[in-house]
């Protein structure tokens, strides 16, 4: 049961960072650069979210 809970928390962590990074990048790109900026910065946000999801310690170091 604990192993399943750990897997669930990891999946929620990964999806929240991916969705959060993508939506932040796309919103910022849309407001400042139009739809091309939304696509490009959405991809950048997705990439940054993937890197941070893979290393939670890196995210904590950035925030500190």
C-alpha positions in Angstrom: 0.0 0.0 0.0 2.8 2.4 0.8 4.5 1.7 -2.4 1.3 2.5 -4.4 0.9 5.8 -2.4 4.5 6.7 -3.2 4.0 6.0 -6.9 0.8 8.1 -6.9 2.6 11.0 -5.2 5.4 10.9 -7.8 2.9 10.9 -10.7 1.0 13.9 -9.2 4.3 15.7 -8.7 5.5 15.1 -12.3 2.1 16.0 -13.9 1.7 19.1 -11.7 5.2 20.4 -12.7 4.7 19.6 -16.4 1.3 21.2 -16.6 2.3 24.2 -14.4 5.4 24.9 -16.5 3.6 24.5 -19.8 0.7 26.7 -18.7 2.9 29.4 -17.3 5.1 29.5 -20.4 2.2 29.5 -22.7 0.4 32.2 -20.8 3.4 34.4 -20.7 4.1 33.8 -24.3 0.6 34.6 -25.3 0.5 37.9 -23.4 3.8 39.2 -24.6 4.4 37.6 -28.0 1.2 36.3 -29.4 0.4 32.7 -30.4 3.9 31.9 -31.7 5.3 33.0 -28.4 2.7 30.9 -26.6 3.8 27.8 -28.5 7.5 28.4 -28.1 7.4 29.4 -24.4 5.0 26.6 -23.7 7.6 24.2 -25.0 10.3 25.9 -22.9 8.0 25.7 -19.8 7.4 22.0 -20.5 11.1 21.3 -20.8 11.8 23.2 -17.6 9.0 21.4 -15.8 10.4 18.0 -17.0 13.9 18.9 -15.6 12.5 20.0 -12.3 10.2 17.0 -12.0 13.2 14.7 -12.5 15.1 16.4 -9.7 13.0 17.7 -6.8 16.2 18.7 -5.0 17.1 21.1 -7.8 13.7 22.8 -7.4 14.3 23.2 -3.6 17.8 24.6 -4.3 16.4 27.1 -6.8 13.7 28.2 -4.3 16.2 28.6 -1.4 
